[in-house]
Amino acid sequence: MSVLPLETRLVTFLNVVLLILVAIIPYLFDQAVSRYNTLDIQSYASTLFTFDYAGSLFIMAGFAHLIAQEEKQLVDSDQVIRFRRIRKRLTILTILVLLSLAVPWDWLFLGVHVRLLIWCVPIISFWVNRMTTIPIRIAVTSKPA
């Protein structure tokens, strides 16, 4: 967020939407896995959670896309390639999360909902990527006074 042009209405709007989506993730997840809810309510909550999760990933892919545009020169040219990879990975993960809707909520694998296992893929992907790559160093350009 530190390198995005926050002055634009689109980026500000997407940032607010992302914050709202992230804020309701715990509630929807709790409703989806709560043993107190009926299977129908769990299924409905899991569908809403899936859209929420996919929306969050998609907005982050959009931010990576904005940063990866070379003509805006928001990051060094070597970092543009990295943000393009991030954008691509986030887009693929968004599609994967949305495809989890094809799996009925009542399908279980070793006692765990299959959809829930699919939701773990982006988390594992981020964890593996973070453990295997060098941290991003974003050049801070000073603005003339």
KOLMARKE-20430 format. One line per 3 residues: their letters; for each residue z, x, y of C-alpha. Coordinates in steps of 0.1 Angstrom, whole numbers, always signed. Layout:
# KOLMARKE-20430
A = Z:X:Y ~ ... .
//
This chain:
# KOLMARKE-20430
MSV = +0:+0:+0 ~ +6:+29:+23 ~ -31:+37:+26 .
LPL = -45:+2:+27 ~ -56:-11:+61 ~ -28:-36:+66 .
ETR = -43:-49:+98 ~ -68:-70:+79 ~ -60:-106:+71 .
LVT = -73:-103:+36 ~ -50:-74:+26 ~ -20:-91:+42 .
FLN = -28:-124:+25 ~ -33:-107:-9 ~ -1:-88:-4 .
VVL = +19:-119:+2 ~ +3:-137:-28 ~ +11:-107:-50 .
LIL = +47:-108:-38 ~ +49:-145:-46 ~ +33:-140:-80 .
VAI = +57:-111:-89 ~ +87:-132:-77 ~ +80:-161:-101 .
IPY = +72:-139:-131 ~ +108:-138:-144 ~ +112:-175:-141 .
LFD = +80:-184:-159 ~ +87:-158:-186 ~ +122:-171:-191 .
QAV = +108:-207:-195 ~ +82:-195:-220 ~ +106:-177:-243 .
SRY = +137:-200:-238 ~ +149:-214:-271 ~ +163:-244:-251 .
NTL = +128:-256:-242 ~ +105:-275:-265 ~ +74:-259:-279 .
DIQ = +53:-279:-255 ~ +72:-267:-225 ~ +71:-231:-238 .
SYA = +34:-234:-243 ~ +29:-247:-208 ~ +51:-221:-192 .
STL = +34:-194:-212 ~ +0:-206:-198 ~ +13:-205:-162 .
FTF = +29:-171:-169 ~ -5:-158:-182 ~ -23:-169:-150 .
DYA = +5:-154:-129 ~ +3:-121:-148 ~ -35:-120:-147 .
GSL = -35:-128:-110 ~ -11:-100:-103 ~ -32:-75:-122 .
FIM = -64:-88:-105 ~ -49:-84:-70 ~ -38:-48:-79 .
AGF = -73:-42:-91 ~ -86:-55:-57 ~ -63:-31:-39 .
AHL = -75:-2:-60 ~ -111:-13:-52 ~ -103:-12:-15 .
IAQ = -88:+22:-17 ~ -117:+35:-39 ~ -144:+27:-13 .
EEK = -157:+61:-2 ~ -170:+49:+31 ~ -135:+39:+43 .
QLV = -122:+73:+35 ~ -86:+61:+28 ~ -80:+88:+2 .
DSD = -95:+122:-6 ~ -128:+122:-24 ~ -112:+135:-56 .
QVI = -87:+106:-56 ~ -116:+80:-52 ~ -126:+87:-88 .
RFR = -90:+81:-99 ~ -87:+48:-81 ~ -120:+37:-96 .
RIR = -105:+43:-131 ~ -74:+24:-121 ~ -96:-5:-108 .
KRL = -115:-5:-141 ~ -84:-4:-162 ~ -67:-32:-142 .
TIL = -98:-53:-145 ~ -100:-49:-183 ~ -63:-56:-186 .
TIL = -67:-88:-165 ~ -94:-100:-188 ~ -73:-91:-219 .
VLL = -43:-111:-205 ~ -66:-141:-198 ~ -80:-138:-233 .
SLA = -45:-142:-246 ~ -48:-179:-237 ~ -72:-183:-267 .
VPW = -42:-176:-289 ~ -20:-207:-295 ~ +16:-203:-284 .
DWL = +29:-212:-318 ~ +12:-183:-336 ~ +38:-157:-346 .
FLG = +35:-122:-359 ~ +67:-109:-375 ~ +86:-136:-356 .
VHV = +72:-127:-322 ~ +46:-148:-303 ~ +12:-132:-305 .
RLL = +5:-140:-269 ~ +37:-121:-260 ~ +25:-91:-279 .
IWC = -8:-92:-259 ~ +12:-94:-227 ~ +28:-61:-236 .
VPI = -5:-42:-236 ~ -7:-37:-198 ~ +29:-25:-197 .
ISF = +23:+0:-225 ~ -10:+10:-208 ~ +8:+17:-175 .
WVN = +36:+36:-193 ~ +11:+58:-213 ~ -10:+64:-182 .
RMT = +20:+74:-162 ~ +32:+98:-189 ~ -2:+115:-193 .
TIP = -15:+119:-158 ~ -5:+139:-128 ~ +10:+119:-99 .
IRI = -13:+108:-72 ~ -10:+128:-40 ~ -22:+108:-11 .
AVT = -32:+128:+19 ~ -15:+114:+50 ~ -38:+117:+80 .
SKP = -22:+120:+114 ~ -34:+97:+141 ~ -40:+110:+176 .
A = -12:+100:+200 .
//
